[in-house]
Amino acid sequence: MRYKIAPDKWKHFFVGIAMGAVLESIAWGIWPAYPVWASGAVFLIVLGVSYGFELFSLVTGIGHYDVMDAVASIIGGILGMGIGGAAIAYWCF
């Protein structure tokens, strides 16, 4: 069975990619000797920002609260972390 993914989930996914790539690049610049710690910190930030934005929507009533939006952002963020890490590794090593 094929499932259609809602357009707003794609928006969260693509924003997650950008967020993960930018944060991963910054973290590797700050902690070049500790890439695993940098990636762990970025993952926690992506997790916090993605779900925190949904909690903000729930508490304030601004926007629409949906846990799957946070999941889409987190999945995109993980992909973005890989892209950012690969770019840094390519240019620096």
C-alpha positions as CSV (number, residue, x, y, z in Angstrom):
1,M,0.0,0.0,0.0
2,R,1.3,3.4,-0.9
3,Y,1.1,6.3,1.5
4,K,0.9,9.9,0.5
5,I,3.1,12.2,2.6
6,A,1.4,15.5,3.5
7,P,3.1,18.6,2.0
8,D,3.7,20.2,5.4
9,K,5.8,17.1,6.4
10,W,8.0,17.7,3.4
11,K,8.6,21.3,4.5
12,H,9.6,20.1,8.0
13,F,11.9,17.4,6.4
14,F,13.7,20.0,4.2
15,V,14.0,22.5,7.0
16,G,15.5,19.6,9.1
17,I,18.0,18.9,6.4
18,A,19.2,22.5,6.4
19,M,19.2,22.7,10.2
20,G,21.3,19.5,10.5
21,A,23.8,20.4,7.8
22,V,24.4,23.9,9.2
23,L,24.6,22.8,12.8
24,E,26.9,19.9,11.9
25,S,29.3,22.2,10.0
26,I,29.4,24.7,12.9
27,A,29.9,21.9,15.5
28,W,32.8,20.4,13.6
29,G,34.3,23.9,13.3
30,I,34.0,24.4,17.1
31,W,35.1,20.9,18.1
32,P,37.4,19.6,15.3
33,A,39.2,17.1,17.5
34,Y,35.9,15.6,18.8
35,P,33.6,14.8,15.8
36,V,31.6,12.2,17.6
37,W,30.8,14.6,20.5
38,A,30.0,17.3,18.0
39,S,27.6,15.0,16.1
40,G,26.0,13.9,19.4
41,A,25.5,17.5,20.5
42,V,24.0,18.4,17.1
43,F,21.6,15.5,17.3
44,L,20.4,16.6,20.7
45,I,19.9,20.2,19.4
46,V,18.0,18.9,16.3
47,L,15.9,16.8,18.6
48,G,15.2,19.7,21.0
49,V,14.5,22.3,18.3
50,S,12.2,19.9,16.3
51,Y,10.1,18.9,19.2
52,G,10.4,22.2,21.0
53,F,8.8,24.0,18.0
54,E,5.9,21.6,18.2
55,L,5.5,22.1,21.9
56,F,5.6,25.9,21.3
57,S,2.7,25.4,18.8
58,L,0.8,23.4,21.4
59,V,1.2,25.8,24.3
60,T,0.7,29.1,22.4
61,G,-1.9,27.9,19.9
62,I,0.1,29.5,17.1
63,G,0.4,26.9,14.4
64,H,-0.6,23.3,14.4
65,Y,0.7,20.7,16.9
66,D,1.6,17.4,15.3
67,V,4.3,15.0,16.5
68,M,4.8,13.7,13.0
69,D,6.0,17.2,12.0
70,A,8.8,16.8,14.6
71,V,9.6,13.3,13.4
72,A,9.9,14.6,9.8
73,S,12.2,17.4,11.0
74,I,14.4,14.9,13.0
75,I,14.7,12.6,10.1
76,G,15.7,15.5,7.8
77,G,18.1,16.7,10.5
78,I,19.8,13.3,10.6
79,L,20.2,13.4,6.8
80,G,21.4,17.0,7.0
81,M,24.0,16.0,9.6
82,G,25.4,13.4,7.3
83,I,25.5,15.9,4.4
84,G,27.2,18.5,6.6
85,G,29.7,16.0,8.0
86,A,30.5,14.7,4.6
87,A,31.1,18.2,3.3
88,I,33.4,19.1,6.1
89,A,35.3,15.8,5.8
90,Y,35.7,16.4,2.1
91,W,37.0,19.9,2.4
92,C,39.1,19.5,5.5
93,F,40.6,16.1,5.3
